[in-house]
Amino acid sequence: MASYTQRGKNSFTLFVELGYDENGKRLRKTKTIKVDSRLMKTKRKLEGYLEEEWLKFKMQVEAGEYIEPQKKYFKDFVHDWSEKYAKSFYAKKNL
């Protein structure tokens, strides 16, 4: 079951549960997304879209591809990006 909450008029927060740490604190990743106002008109389309986005987010987290937002220098971001995305992208292109 997808886990998300509405934050604003067109904004939702997605949650992926990762279990608990040794102190009993819940571990989870979050991501905020903006939804097009056209999807907000029908509940079925909105729920389908949110479910789809949540599944994409969950797969990124479980595969280790999700880069958690944090304050970092640009050089550190480029290093993370090249390790996680650029190498796999060029490996697929060379096949």
C-alpha positions in Angstrom: 0.0 0.0 0.0 1.3 3.4 -0.9 2.0 5.8 1.8 1.5 9.5 1.1 -0.1 12.6 2.6 -1.3 15.9 1.1 0.8 18.9 2.1 -0.8 21.7 0.2 -3.1 22.3 -2.7 -1.0 20.4 -5.3 1.7 19.0 -3.1 2.1 15.5 -1.7 4.7 13.8 0.5 5.6 10.2 -0.3 6.9 7.8 2.4 8.9 4.6 2.1 9.3 2.6 5.3 12.6 0.9 5.9 12.0 -0.7 9.3 13.4 0.4 12.7 16.9 1.1 14.0 18.5 -0.5 17.1 16.8 2.2 19.3 13.4 1.5 18.0 13.3 4.7 15.9 11.4 4.3 12.6 13.5 4.6 9.5 11.9 6.0 6.4 12.7 8.1 3.3 10.4 10.9 2.2 10.0 12.8 -1.1 7.7 15.7 -1.9 6.1 15.9 -5.3 4.0 18.5 -7.1 0.8 17.3 -8.9 -0.6 18.9 -12.0 -4.0 20.6 -11.3 -5.6 18.5 -14.0 -5.0 15.3 -12.0 -6.6 16.9 -8.9 -10.1 16.9 -10.6 -10.7 13.2 -10.3 -9.9 11.1 -7.3 -9.2 7.9 -9.4 -6.6 9.6 -11.6 -4.9 11.3 -8.6 -4.7 8.1 -6.7 -3.4 6.2 -9.7 -0.7 8.9 -10.3 0.3 9.0 -6.6 0.5 5.1 -6.5 2.7 5.1 -9.6 5.1 7.9 -8.3 5.3 6.1 -4.9 6.3 2.8 -6.7 9.0 4.6 -8.6 10.3 6.2 -5.4 10.2 2.9 -3.6 12.2 1.2 -6.3 14.8 4.0 -6.3 15.2 3.7 -2.5 15.5 -0.1 -2.5 18.0 -0.1 -5.4 20.2 2.4 -3.6 19.7 5.0 -6.4 18.0 7.6 -4.4 20.2 10.5 -3.4 18.8 12.0 -0.3 18.5 15.8 -0.4 21.0 17.4 1.9 23.3 20.4 2.0 26.5 19.5 0.2 29.1 21.0 -2.1 28.6 20.8 -5.8 31.7 18.8 -6.2 30.3 16.1 -3.8 27.0 16.1 -5.7 28.9 15.6 -9.0 30.8 12.7 -7.5 27.6 11.0 -6.3 25.9 11.6 -9.6 28.7 10.2 -11.6 29.0 7.1 -9.4 25.2 6.3 -9.4 23.9 7.5 -12.7 26.5 8.3 -15.3 28.3 5.0 -15.1 25.1 3.0 -15.4 23.9 5.2 -18.2 27.0 4.9 -20.3 27.2 1.2 -19.6 23.7 0.7 -21.1 24.7 2.9 -24.1 27.8 0.7 -24.9 25.8 -2.5 -24.9 
